[in-house]
Amino acid sequence: MDRTALLTLGATLLGGALAVAGVRTYLAGRQQHAALVDRLAGAHDEAAAPRPRPFARFDRRLRATRFGRRLERRIASTGLAVTPGDFTLRTLAAAAALWLVAALALAPFFGPIAAVVAVWSASAFLGRQRRKRIEKFINQLPELSRILANATQAGLALRTALGMAAEEMDAPAGEELAAVADRLAVGHSVDDALGELAERLPSRELVVLVTTLVLSNRAGGSVVRSLRNLTETLEERKETRREVRTQLSQVTATAYVVPLMGIGTLFLMDRIAPGSIDRMTGSVAGQLAVVGAFVLYGIGFFLIRRMSRIDV
């Protein structure tokens, strides 16, 4: 089997893996849509047995391990509708497919590197989704503070105000506040429920809001005035963060473009001089040079992202 056939086989396997993942995501979305329609129409059949999830046994065994529990907490903080078992299997499938494609398109030496990059990308994806959820929640904090201030001014208790805010606000604030309301309903204190919220979505803005609510709940005082002032401060911080993000957008794009240029150079070398990558990675010195180059690209990416990260 020649090189073109192997490359075609690798691309076919990768396309098949992506197609399976797409079908699973589409079916999961259809199922969630049907469940939402049934719930809104009041047509839930409580006697119906839940549909068993695929790879349920593997998922249960994974949850029993320390890695599985840590992965479950990370996924829960992102708001994704995926189990630890599904995420692990999809990551392993993507790593295997990229290993095969990189080994066939470039050289066998790049297979393990591509697999490591796939696993790192999956972990980075969870981190990015978590940051996006936190960022979206921070953008909803002024509205949340305003709702709590209005409810408190109307004479409602803090527990009732939190439940009302959970019903009125969209995700992720609505989902997180619903979890807080559920904790309060089963007997947890306001301090513990809000403290768990601050741990799930850590941010300075949320810490300030939680501290204000906890202190007001403990000692009383003018909570309405405090929430009004906090609402104005959060609105100003929201605008400042948007301006800073706009100013640093070009730097952020540069951090991603530089490593991609290095990878593109490898493909360009192989197109100009076929077999050059095989000869380069056929010796220990060439392999060390390639690994060193990837390490330098990674350090450059990290430093650019670090320098462009400004906390407001």
C-alpha positions in Angstrom: 0.0 0.0 0.0 1.6 3.3 -1.1 1.7 6.6 0.8 -1.3 8.1 -0.9 -3.5 5.1 0.0 -2.4 5.2 3.6 -3.1 9.0 3.8 -6.5 8.4 2.3 -7.2 5.7 4.8 -6.2 7.9 7.7 -8.3 10.8 6.5 -11.2 8.4 6.1 -10.9 7.1 9.6 -10.7 10.7 10.9 -13.7 11.7 8.9 -15.6 8.6 10.2 -14.7 9.5 13.8 -15.9 13.1 13.3 -19.0 11.9 11.7 -19.8 9.6 14.6 -19.2 12.4 17.0 -21.4 14.7 15.0 -24.3 12.1 14.9 -24.0 11.6 18.6 -24.1 15.3 19.3 -27.1 15.7 16.9 -29.0 12.9 18.5 -28.3 14.3 22.0 -29.6 17.7 20.9 -32.7 16.1 19.5 -33.3 14.2 22.7 -32.8 17.4 24.8 -35.2 19.3 22.5 -37.8 16.6 22.8 -37.5 16.6 26.6 -37.8 20.3 26.7 -41.0 20.3 24.6 -42.5 17.6 26.7 -41.7 19.5 29.9 -43.2 22.8 28.6 -46.3 21.0 27.4 -46.7 19.2 30.7 -46.6 15.8 29.0 -43.9 14.1 30.9 -44.5 10.4 31.6 -42.9 9.8 35.0 -43.4 6.1 34.7 -41.3 5.9 31.6 -37.9 4.3 32.1 -34.9 6.5 31.2 -33.0 5.6 28.1 -29.7 3.9 29.0 -26.6 5.9 28.0 -24.0 4.3 25.8 -20.8 3.1 27.6 -22.7 3.5 31.0 -20.6 0.7 32.6 -17.3 2.4 31.6 -18.6 5.7 32.8 -19.5 4.3 36.2 -16.1 2.7 36.6 -14.4 5.9 35.6 -16.4 8.0 38.1 -15.2 5.7 40.9 -11.6 6.7 40.3 -9.9 9.9 41.5 -9.3 11.0 37.9 -12.9 10.4 37.0 -14.2 12.5 39.9 -11.8 15.3 39.1 -12.9 15.1 35.4 -16.5 15.1 36.4 -16.1 18.3 38.5 -14.3 20.0 35.6 -17.1 19.0 33.1 -19.7 20.2 35.6 -18.1 23.6 35.8 -18.3 24.0 32.0 -22.0 23.2 31.7 -21.5 20.7 28.9 -24.0 17.9 28.6 -21.4 15.1 28.4 -20.4 12.4 30.9 -16.7 11.8 31.9 -16.8 8.4 30.1 -18.0 9.9 26.9 -15.5 12.7 27.0 -12.6 10.3 27.7 -13.6 8.0 24.9 -14.0 10.8 22.4 -10.6 12.2 23.5 -8.9 8.8 23.0 -10.6 8.3 19.6 -9.4 11.8 18.5 -5.9 11.1 19.7 -5.7 7.8 17.8 -7.1 9.3 14.6 -4.6 12.3 14.8 -1.8 9.9 15.5 -2.6 7.9 12.4 -3.1 11.0 10.2 0.1 12.7 11.4 2.2 9.5 11.0 0.9 9.1 7.4 0.9 12.8 6.4 4.3 13.7 7.9 6.3 10.9 9.5 5.8 8.2 12.1 7.7 10.3 14.6 4.9 12.9 14.6 2.2 10.4 15.6 2.8 10.4 19.3 3.3 14.2 19.2 -0.1 14.6 17.5 -1.8 12.3 20.1 -0.3 14.3 23.0 -1.5 17.5 21.3 -5.0 16.0 21.0 -5.1 15.2 24.7 -3.8 18.6 25.6 -6.4 20.2 23.3 -9.2 18.3 25.0 -8.0 19.6 28.4 -7.6 23.1 27.0 -11.1 22.9 25.6 -12.6 22.2 29.0 -10.6 25.1 30.5 -11.8 27.4 27.7 -15.4 26.4 28.2 -15.1 26.9 31.9 -13.6 30.4 31.4 -16.4 31.2 28.9 -19.0 30.1 31.4 -17.4 32.2 34.1 -17.1 35.2 31.8 -20.8 34.9 30.8 -21.8 34.6 34.5 -19.7 37.7 35.3 -21.6 39.6 32.6 -24.9 38.6 34.2 -23.8 39.8 37.7 -25.1 43.4 37.3 -28.5 42.1 36.4 -28.4 39.6 39.3 -27.4 42.3 41.7 -30.2 44.5 40.4 -32.8 41.7 40.8 -31.7 40.9 44.3 -31.8 44.6 45.3 -35.3 45.0 43.9 -36.5 41.8 45.6 -34.9 42.8 48.9 -36.4 46.3 48.7 -39.8 44.7 48.2 -39.4 42.9 51.5 -38.5 39.4 50.3 -36.1 37.3 52.2 -32.7 36.5 50.6 -33.6 32.8 50.1 -36.8 33.9 48.2 -34.9 36.5 46.2 -32.3 33.9 45.1 -35.1 31.6 44.0 -36.8 34.3 42.1 -33.6 35.3 40.4 -33.0 31.7 39.4 -36.4 31.6 37.6 -35.9 34.9 35.8 -32.3 34.7 34.6 -30.9 32.8 31.7 -28.1 30.3 31.8 -25.5 30.0 33.3 -26.7 32.3 36.2 -30.2 30.7 36.2 -28.7 27.2 36.4 -26.2 28.1 39.1 -28.8 30.0 41.2 -31.2 27.1 40.8 -28.5 24.8 42.3 -28.1 27.3 45.2 -31.9 27.4 45.7 -31.9 23.6 45.8 -29.2 23.5 48.4 -31.1 26.0 50.5 -34.3 23.9 50.2 -32.6 20.8 51.7 -31.4 22.7 54.8 -28.0 24.2 53.8 -27.2 27.6 55.1 -26.9 30.7 52.9 -23.2 30.9 53.6 -22.5 27.4 52.5 -24.6 27.5 49.4 -23.2 30.8 48.2 -19.7 29.6 49.1 -20.0 26.6 46.9 -21.2 28.9 44.1 -18.1 31.0 44.5 -15.9 27.8 44.3 -17.6 26.6 41.2 -17.2 29.9 39.3 -14.3 31.7 40.9 -14.1 35.4 40.1 -13.4 38.5 42.1 -16.8 40.0 41.1 -18.7 37.0 42.4 -16.6 36.9 45.6 -17.6 40.6 46.2 -21.3 39.8 45.6 -21.2 36.7 47.8 -19.4 38.5 50.6 -22.0 41.3 50.5 -24.9 38.9 50.7 -23.3 36.8 53.4 -22.4 39.8 55.6 -25.9 41.3 55.1 -27.5 38.0 56.0 -25.5 37.7 59.1 -25.5 41.2 60.5 -28.4 42.8 58.7 -28.0 46.4 57.6 -28.8 48.3 54.4 -28.4 45.5 51.9 -30.4 47.3 49.3 -28.0 50.3 49.2 -25.0 47.9 49.1 -26.5 46.0 46.2 -27.3 49.3 44.3 -23.7 50.5 44.7 -22.4 47.0 43.7 -24.6 47.0 40.6 -23.0 50.3 39.4 -19.5 49.0 40.1 -20.2 45.8 38.2 -21.5 47.7 35.2 -18.4 49.8 35.1 -16.1 46.8 35.4 -18.0 45.0 32.6 -17.4 47.9 30.2 -13.7 48.1 31.2 -13.2 44.3 30.6 -14.8 44.6 27.2 -12.5 47.5 26.2 -9.4 45.6 27.4 -10.4 42.5 25.5 -10.9 44.5 22.3 -7.5 46.1 22.7 -5.8 42.7 23.2 -7.6 40.8 20.4 -4.7 41.1 18.0 -2.2 39.9 20.6 -4.4 36.9 21.3 -4.6 36.0 17.6 -0.8 36.2 17.3 -0.5 33.6 20.1 -2.4 31.1 18.0 -0.9 32.1 14.6 2.7 31.6 15.5 2.5 27.8 16.3 0.3 27.3 13.3 2.9 28.8 11.1 5.4 26.3 12.4 3.1 23.4 11.6 2.4 24.8 8.2 6.1 25.1 7.5 6.5 21.3 8.0 3.8 20.6 5.5 5.4 23.1 3.1 8.8 21.4 3.4 7.3 18.0 2.7 5.5 19.4 -0.4 8.6 21.1 -1.8 11.0 18.2 -1.0 9.0 14.9 -0.6 10.6 12.7 2.0 12.6 15.5 3.7 10.7 15.1 7.0 11.3 11.4 7.0 15.0 12.0 6.6 15.0 14.7 9.2 13.3 12.6 11.8 15.3 9.5 11.0 18.2 10.6 13.2 18.3 11.4 16.9 19.6 14.9 16.2 16.7 15.6 13.9 14.2 14.3 16.4 15.7 16.4 19.2 15.6 19.5 16.9 11.9 18.9 16.2 11.0 18.4 19.8 13.0 21.5 20.8 11.2 23.5 18.1 7.8 22.4 19.4 8.9 23.2 23.0 10.0 26.7 21.9 6.7 27.2 20.1 4.8 26.1 23.2 6.9 28.5 25.4 6.2 31.3 23.0 2.5 30.6 23.0 2.4 30.5 26.8 4.4 33.8 27.2 2.3 35.7 24.7 -0.9 34.6 26.4 0.6 35.4 29.8 1.7 38.9 28.8 -1.7 39.6 27.2 -3.7 38.5 30.3 -4.7 41.6 32.1 -6.9 41.2 35.2 -9.4 44.0 35.6 
